């Protein structure tokens, strides 16, 4: 019972991680394409 609950809890973060990481990667790549990068943002 504990393992099924743990599996159910652990499944959603994995799905969210698998969906969000490519989206964030593409978002950051598009920002870098427009000339915004993290070092430049830190200098502002």
C-alpha positions in Angstrom: 0.0 0.0 0.0 2.9 2.4 0.8 4.6 1.6 -2.4 1.5 2.1 -4.6 1.0 5.5 -2.9 4.7 6.4 -3.4 4.4 5.3 -7.0 1.3 7.4 -7.5 3.1 10.4 -6.0 6.3 9.9 -7.9 4.5 9.5 -11.2 3.2 13.1 -11.6 6.5 14.9 -11.0 8.1 12.6 -13.6 5.4 13.5 -16.1 5.6 17.2 -15.3 9.4 17.0 -15.5 9.2 15.3 -18.9 6.8 17.9 -20.2 8.3 21.0 -18.7 12.0 20.5 -19.4 11.7 20.5 -23.2 9.4 23.5 -23.0 11.8 25.4 -20.8 14.7 24.4 -23.0 12.9 25.6 -26.1 11.9 28.8 -24.3 15.5 29.5 -23.2 16.7 28.7 -26.7 14.3 31.2 -28.2 15.4 33.8 -25.7 19.0 33.2 -26.5 18.1 33.5 -30.2 16.7 37.0 -29.5 19.9 38.0 -27.7 18.7 37.4 -24.1 21.0 35.1 -22.1 21.5 34.6 -18.4 24.8 36.5 -18.1 23.2 39.4 -20.0 20.2 39.4 -17.7 22.4 39.4 -14.6 24.3 42.5 -15.9 21.1 44.6 -16.1 
